[in-house]
Amino acid sequence: MSKQIDIGTVFKGSADGKIVQSKGESIALKPDHVVIDIAYSGLCGSDLHMRKNDSMVLGHEGVGVVSDVGSDVTVLKKGDRVGWGCNHDACQYCKECWNGIDTLCAHRQLYSRSDFAFGSFGDRAVLNALFVHKIPDDLPLKYAAPLQCGGATVFGAIIRSEIRPINRVGVVGMGGLGHLAIQFLRKMGCDVVMFSGTNSKRSEAMKLGAHEFVAAKENPEFQGIKNVDHLLVTASEQLDWNNFFKVLAPRAKIVPLSVSGKDMTHPFEPLVEYEYTITGSLVARRQVHRDMLAFAARHKIYPWIEEMPMTEECVNQAFDRLEKGDVKYRFVLKSQCFDYE
């Protein structure tokens, strides 16, 4: 008979959007699964879409410490500092899995689409050990939390689009993803250009490592701006693509990272004439995720965070403020059950 794991306290959405504290279901510990005592969780923009869902535990940027392991687990042990992200399982036998892109497996287990009984807003999580990532010893857990999705999304896109140190890269949107993109790209040796609406975030962008800052509302025609080889789009709203196409170098790649319910409408002729590429990018596959953690630890790439206790009151405050854009640049919720740092 499988060992049952008490998940403890969890946080779910509700019909009116209020986040509600609840008692989690007990979950059977499968032979290839591990139990993680959650120390911190990042709050991701994707979580906002789920706040009215009362059937699932919220959160997918969890980090903590392994407290129990299944009988077949050999890759992790009790006491390991670990985290997990958006995709936490796959079939491991299809073409996509064998090619190392489990994030595109037909049976992938993505946050909000499967395994509703656990999430990172709670005391514990139980999941497949092969989809759990060790956190480097010199990367503090509270900074590692937003990297599990935000960092993996940005770094995965950089690797996916084959950005090189010699490239000039534009980043659109100075938020949770954008402020991490600046840091990764700067440490990779790229020429980094931040595109934002106004000049209000100029000094912060430069402090994070941007070489150039463009306020789109003040220079809507992008006059005097040298072309970029890649454009990472972290803004949630659709852009004025007629203008942004003006700053693309021949064969430039556009990589949208955020989710938008609106159609992407862009000029057709220059797409062909200059051989531009528009490529989707989900989150980092497992090896790239682990490379990202190692790179962040080596270069001390830390998200800018505001830490709050993981209580019903503070979780609701964080959701409300994130929806208004009132955070610089990531909320991290600290467990009230476990204190590992």
C-alpha positions as CSV (number, residue, x, y, z in Angstrom):
1,M,0.0,0.0,0.0
2,S,1.4,3.4,-1.0
3,K,2.4,5.8,1.7
4,Q,0.0,8.8,2.0
5,I,1.5,12.2,2.2
6,D,-0.3,15.0,4.1
7,I,-0.1,18.1,1.9
8,G,-1.1,20.4,4.7
9,T,-2.3,23.9,4.0
10,V,-2.9,25.0,0.4
11,F,-4.3,28.1,-1.3
12,K,-7.0,27.9,-4.1
13,G,-8.9,30.4,-6.1
14,S,-12.7,31.0,-5.9
15,A,-15.5,32.2,-8.1
16,D,-15.1,35.8,-7.0
17,G,-11.3,35.8,-7.4
18,K,-10.5,35.7,-3.7
19,I,-7.6,33.4,-2.8
20,V,-8.8,30.9,-0.1
21,Q,-6.7,28.9,2.4
22,S,-7.8,25.3,2.5
23,K,-6.8,21.9,3.7
24,G,-5.0,19.9,1.0
25,E,-5.7,16.4,-0.1
26,S,-3.4,13.6,0.9
27,I,-1.4,12.2,-2.0
28,A,0.0,8.8,-2.5
29,L,3.8,8.7,-2.7
30,K,4.6,6.8,-5.9
31,P,7.9,4.9,-6.2
32,D,9.4,7.5,-8.6
33,H,8.1,10.6,-6.8
34,V,9.5,12.9,-4.1
35,V,8.0,15.0,-1.4
36,I,9.1,18.7,-1.2
37,D,8.6,20.8,1.9
38,I,8.0,24.2,0.3
39,A,10.1,27.1,1.5
40,Y,9.2,29.8,-1.0
41,S,7.0,30.3,-4.0
42,G,7.1,32.9,-6.7
43,L,3.9,34.5,-7.9
44,C,3.8,34.3,-11.7
45,G,1.6,36.2,-14.1
46,S,0.1,32.9,-15.2
47,D,-1.3,32.4,-11.7
48,L,-3.6,35.4,-12.3
49,H,-5.5,33.5,-14.9
50,M,-6.3,30.8,-12.3
51,R,-7.5,32.9,-9.4
52,K,-11.2,32.1,-10.1
53,N,-10.5,28.4,-10.3
54,D,-11.6,26.7,-7.0
55,S,-10.6,23.2,-8.1
56,M,-6.9,23.5,-8.1
57,V,-4.0,24.4,-5.8
58,L,-2.3,27.6,-7.1
59,G,1.4,28.2,-7.8
60,H,4.1,26.7,-9.9
61,E,7.3,28.4,-8.9
62,G,8.1,26.3,-5.8
63,V,11.4,25.7,-4.1
64,G,12.1,23.9,-0.9
65,V,13.7,20.8,0.5
66,V,13.1,17.1,-0.2
67,S,11.6,15.5,2.8
68,D,10.8,12.0,1.5
69,V,11.5,9.9,-1.6
70,G,9.8,7.0,-3.3
71,S,11.3,3.6,-3.3
72,D,12.7,3.9,-6.9
73,V,14.2,7.4,-6.6
74,T,18.0,7.5,-7.0
75,V,18.5,11.0,-8.4
76,L,17.5,12.9,-5.3
77,K,17.8,12.4,-1.5
78,K,16.3,13.8,1.6
79,G,17.7,17.2,2.4
80,D,18.3,18.3,-1.3
81,R,17.4,21.9,-2.1
82,V,15.1,21.7,-5.1
83,G,12.5,23.4,-7.2
84,W,10.0,22.7,-10.0
85,G,8.3,24.7,-12.7
86,C,5.4,24.8,-15.2
87,N,5.9,21.3,-16.6
88,H,6.2,18.5,-14.0
89,D,5.8,15.3,-16.0
90,A,5.7,13.7,-19.4
91,C,5.4,10.3,-21.0
92,Q,9.2,10.1,-21.5
93,Y,8.8,7.7,-24.5
94,C,7.4,9.8,-27.4
95,K,9.5,11.5,-30.1
96,E,9.4,14.8,-28.3
97,C,10.6,13.3,-25.0
98,W,13.4,11.3,-26.7
99,N,14.5,14.5,-28.4
100,G,14.7,16.3,-25.1
101,I,11.6,18.5,-25.5
102,D,9.3,17.1,-22.9
103,T,7.6,20.4,-22.7
104,L,5.9,19.6,-26.0
105,C,5.0,16.0,-25.2
106,A,1.4,15.2,-25.9
107,H,1.1,13.9,-22.4
108,R,3.0,16.8,-20.7
109,Q,1.7,17.7,-17.2
110,L,1.5,21.5,-17.3
111,Y,0.4,23.7,-14.5
112,S,-3.3,24.5,-14.6
113,R,-4.0,21.5,-16.9
114,S,-3.2,18.5,-14.6
115,D,-2.5,17.4,-11.1
116,F,-4.7,20.0,-9.4
117,A,-4.1,18.5,-5.9
118,F,-0.7,20.2,-5.4
119,G,0.9,23.5,-6.2
120,S,3.5,25.8,-4.8
121,F,1.1,27.8,-2.7
122,G,1.0,25.4,0.1
123,D,3.1,23.4,2.6
124,R,4.1,20.4,0.4
125,A,4.2,19.1,-3.1
126,V,4.5,15.5,-4.4
127,L,5.8,15.0,-8.0
128,N,8.0,13.0,-10.3
129,A,11.7,13.2,-9.2
130,L,12.9,13.4,-12.8
131,F,11.1,16.8,-13.2
132,V,12.6,18.3,-10.0
133,H,15.7,20.5,-10.3
134,K,18.5,20.8,-7.7
135,I,19.2,24.3,-6.6
136,P,22.9,25.2,-6.6
137,D,24.2,25.7,-3.1
138,D,25.2,29.3,-3.7
139,L,21.7,30.3,-5.1
140,P,19.4,31.5,-2.2
141,L,16.1,29.7,-2.3
142,K,14.0,32.9,-2.2
143,Y,15.8,34.1,-5.4
144,A,15.5,30.7,-7.0
145,A,11.7,30.6,-6.7
146,P,10.9,33.1,-9.6
147,L,13.5,31.4,-11.7
148,Q,11.5,28.2,-11.9
149,C,9.1,29.7,-14.4
150,G,10.1,33.3,-15.1
151,G,13.8,32.5,-15.4
152,A,13.1,29.3,-17.3
153,T,10.8,31.1,-19.7
154,V,13.4,33.8,-20.5
155,F,16.5,31.6,-20.6
156,G,14.6,28.9,-22.7
157,A,13.8,31.6,-25.3
158,I,17.4,32.8,-25.4
159,I,18.6,29.2,-26.1
160,R,15.7,28.4,-28.4
161,S,16.4,31.4,-30.7
162,E,20.1,30.8,-30.6
163,I,21.1,34.2,-29.3
164,R,24.9,34.7,-29.4
165,P,27.2,37.2,-27.5
166,I,27.7,39.2,-30.7
167,N,24.0,39.9,-31.1
168,R,22.1,43.1,-30.4
169,V,19.0,42.0,-28.5
170,G,15.8,44.1,-27.8
171,V,13.7,43.3,-24.8
172,V,10.1,44.6,-24.8
173,G,8.5,45.1,-21.4
174,M,10.3,45.9,-18.1
175,G,8.5,43.5,-15.8
176,G,9.0,40.1,-14.1
177,L,10.3,38.5,-17.3
178,G,12.0,41.6,-18.8
179,H,14.1,42.4,-15.8
180,L,15.5,38.9,-15.8
181,A,16.1,39.0,-19.6
182,I,18.3,42.0,-19.2
183,Q,20.5,40.3,-16.7
184,F,20.8,37.0,-18.6
185,L,21.6,38.8,-21.9
186,R,24.1,41.2,-20.3
187,K,26.1,38.3,-18.7
188,M,26.1,36.5,-22.0
189,G,27.8,39.4,-23.6
190,C,25.0,40.7,-25.7
191,D,24.2,44.3,-26.6
192,V,21.0,44.8,-24.7
193,V,18.3,47.3,-25.6
194,M,15.2,47.8,-23.3
195,F,12.0,49.0,-25.0
196,S,9.5,50.3,-22.5
197,G,6.5,52.7,-22.7
198,T,8.0,55.7,-20.9
199,N,11.3,56.7,-19.3
200,S,10.1,55.8,-15.7
201,K,12.1,52.6,-15.6
202,R,15.2,53.8,-17.4
203,S,17.5,54.0,-14.4
204,E,16.5,50.5,-13.2
205,A,17.0,49.0,-16.6
206,M,20.5,50.5,-16.8
207,K,21.3,49.3,-13.3
208,L,20.2,45.8,-14.3
209,G,22.6,45.9,-17.3
210,A,20.8,47.3,-20.3
211,H,23.1,49.2,-22.7
212,E,20.3,51.3,-24.1
213,F,16.8,52.3,-23.2
214,V,14.0,53.3,-25.6
215,A,10.8,55.0,-24.4
216,A,8.3,53.9,-27.1
217,K,5.7,56.6,-26.3
218,E,8.3,59.3,-26.5
219,N,10.0,58.1,-29.6
220,P,7.2,56.1,-31.4
221,E,9.0,56.0,-34.7
222,F,12.2,54.7,-33.1
223,Q,14.2,57.4,-34.7
224,G,18.0,56.9,-34.3
225,I,17.6,53.4,-32.9
226,K,20.0,50.9,-34.4
227,N,18.4,47.6,-35.6
228,V,18.2,44.6,-33.3
229,D,19.0,41.0,-34.3
230,H,16.5,39.5,-31.8
231,L,13.4,40.9,-30.1
232,L,12.2,39.2,-26.9
233,V,8.6,40.3,-26.2
234,T,7.7,40.0,-22.5
235,A,4.9,42.6,-22.6
236,S,1.4,41.1,-22.3
237,E,-0.3,43.5,-24.7
238,Q,0.1,43.3,-28.5
239,L,2.6,45.7,-29.9
240,D,2.4,48.2,-32.8
241,W,4.2,45.8,-35.1
242,N,4.4,48.3,-37.9
243,N,6.8,50.3,-35.8
244,F,8.7,47.5,-34.3
245,F,9.4,46.0,-37.7
246,K,11.3,49.2,-38.4
247,V,14.0,48.3,-35.9
248,L,14.6,44.7,-37.0
249,A,17.8,43.7,-38.7
250,P,17.6,41.4,-41.7
251,R,16.8,37.8,-40.5
252,A,15.9,39.1,-37.1
253,K,13.9,36.8,-34.8
254,I,10.9,37.8,-32.8
255,V,10.2,35.7,-29.7
256,P,6.9,36.3,-27.9
257,L,7.1,35.1,-24.3
258,S,3.9,36.3,-22.6
259,V,0.3,35.1,-23.2
260,S,-2.2,37.3,-25.0
261,G,-5.7,36.5,-26.1
262,K,-5.5,38.9,-29.0
263,D,-4.3,38.1,-32.5
264,M,-0.8,39.1,-33.6
265,T,-1.3,41.4,-36.6
266,H,1.9,42.4,-38.4
267,P,3.1,43.5,-41.9
268,F,3.5,40.7,-44.4
269,E,5.8,42.0,-47.1
270,P,8.9,42.8,-44.8
271,L,8.5,39.4,-43.2
272,V,9.3,37.8,-46.6
273,E,11.6,40.6,-47.9
274,Y,13.9,40.5,-44.9
275,E,13.4,36.9,-43.9
276,Y,12.2,37.6,-40.4
277,T,11.3,34.8,-38.1
278,I,8.5,34.7,-35.5
279,T,9.0,31.8,-33.1
280,G,7.0,30.7,-30.1
281,S,8.8,29.6,-26.9
282,L,7.1,28.0,-24.0
283,V,9.4,27.2,-21.0
284,A,12.8,25.7,-20.8
285,R,13.2,22.0,-21.3
286,R,14.8,20.2,-18.3
287,Q,18.4,20.4,-19.3
288,V,18.1,24.0,-20.2
289,H,16.3,24.7,-17.0
290,R,19.2,23.2,-15.1
291,D,21.7,25.1,-17.2
292,M,19.7,28.3,-16.3
293,L,20.0,27.7,-12.6
294,A,23.7,27.0,-12.9
295,F,24.2,30.2,-15.0
296,A,22.2,32.3,-12.5
297,A,24.2,31.0,-9.6
298,R,27.5,31.5,-11.3
299,H,26.7,35.1,-12.3
300,K,24.6,36.0,-9.3
301,I,21.6,36.7,-11.4
302,Y,18.8,37.4,-8.9
303,P,15.3,38.5,-9.5
304,W,14.2,41.7,-7.8
305,I,11.7,40.5,-5.3
306,E,9.3,41.7,-2.6
307,E,8.9,39.0,0.0
308,M,5.6,38.4,1.8
309,P,4.4,35.7,4.2
310,M,2.3,32.9,2.6
311,T,-0.9,33.7,4.4
312,E,-4.4,34.2,3.0
313,E,-4.3,37.9,3.6
314,C,-0.9,38.4,2.0
315,V,-1.5,36.1,-0.9
316,N,-4.6,38.1,-1.8
317,Q,-2.7,41.3,-1.5
318,A,0.1,40.0,-3.8
319,F,-2.5,38.9,-6.4
320,D,-4.3,42.2,-6.3
321,R,-1.1,44.2,-6.6
322,L,0.3,42.1,-9.4
323,E,-2.9,42.5,-11.4
324,K,-2.3,46.3,-11.1
325,G,1.3,46.0,-12.0
326,D,2.3,47.2,-8.5
327,V,5.5,45.1,-8.0
328,K,9.2,45.5,-8.8
329,Y,9.5,42.9,-10.1
330,R,8.4,39.6,-8.5
331,F,6.5,38.6,-5.4
332,V,7.9,35.7,-3.4
333,L,5.7,34.1,-0.8
334,K,7.5,32.6,2.3
335,S,6.2,29.4,3.8
336,Q,4.8,29.7,7.3
337,C,5.2,26.0,7.9
338,F,8.9,25.5,7.0
339,D,11.9,27.8,7.5
340,Y,14.9,26.5,5.5
341,E,16.6,29.9,5.1
